[in-house]
């Protein structure tokens, strides 16, 4: 199976993150807007991440999974910004800096997703 390394990395990130969404949803619930049922939204986004991860692994589904990954990353970016803003109050420096550092990492992740989408 010939999977570009960056696409494989993106699938791995989605697999880990999707699993965390399902196993420890309380980590992500505070960043869900109040008008959305938090637990359900976190579980749903975790499932979508796992589906995207699986789809990126197969040449037959990589294109649609790439476009779905772009949509997912764009859709959750505001929540990631909110998480970084909220983390400023945290007493844990690694968490504070980690939430900020992950924001620019969205760019190469979207680039990898677009690469997967366009390769089909």
N, C-alpha and C positions, 0 to 999 in steps of 0.2 A: 504494500500500500504506500503510495507516494504522497505524503502529506507535507506541505511546506512547514518548516519548523515554527514560523510565527503563527500559523493557523493551528498547529498542534498545541502551541503554548496557550493560545486563546481558548482552545477547547479545554485544556487543563485548568485554566483559571475559572472558566464557567463551571466545570465539574466540581471544583472545590467550593466555590462560592455558592453554587446551587445547593450543595449538600449542607453547608452551614445555614443557609436560609431555611432549610427544612428541619434541621436538628436543633438549632438555637435561634428561632425566629425573633426572640426578644432582643437580640443584638440590633436588628434592623427596624423593629417596630417604631421606635421614637422618630424616625425620619419620614414616616408615612404621614401625609397630610391628614388632618383630623377628620375630614369628611369622607375618608376612605377607610373601610374596615381593615385595620392594620395587619392582624394575623393572616387573614385571607390574602391580602395583597403580597405579603412577604412570602407566603407559601406559593402563590401563583408565580411570582417572579423567580423563585427557586426552581420551580418545575420548568419554566421557560428557559432558564440558564442550562439546565440539564438536557433539555431537548435540543437547544442550540449546540451544546457540546457534542452530543451524539451525532447530530446532523453534519457538523463540520468534519467528522471522521470519515465519512463516506463520499467518494466522488459523485455518486448519484444524487446526494442531497446537499452537498457542500454549497451550491449556489444559493438555494433558498435559505439555507441555514446562515449563510453569510449575510444576506439581506435582513433576516430576522435578528441576527446579532447586532447589526448596525442600528436597527430600530430599538432593540433592547438597550444598548449602550446610550443612545440619545435619550431614551425615555427615562432612564434612571439617573442621568447626570444631575438633574436638579436635586434629587435626594442626596447624592454624594456631596454636592455643595452645601446642603443643609447640614449634613453630618459633620462636615469640616467646620462650619460656623458654630454648631453646637459644641464641638469638641474643644473649642477655645476655653471653655469653663472647666475642662477636665484637669484633674491633678496628675494625670498620667502623661508625661511628655511624649512617650512613644506613640500613644494613641493620638494625641494632638497633632504631632508632626506626620504621622502615618496617614491621617485622613486628608491632610493638605497635599502630601506627596503623591497620593493616588490620583488626584485630579488631572495633572498633565499626562498621566499614564493612559488616560482614556484615548488620547490621540493615536498612539501606536496600536491600541486595541481596535479602534475603529478602522485604522488603515489595514490591519490584518483581516478584519471582517470584510472590508471592501475587496481586498485581494481574493478572498474565498468566493465572494459573490460574483466577481467578474471573471473568474477562472472557468466558470461553467459554460 
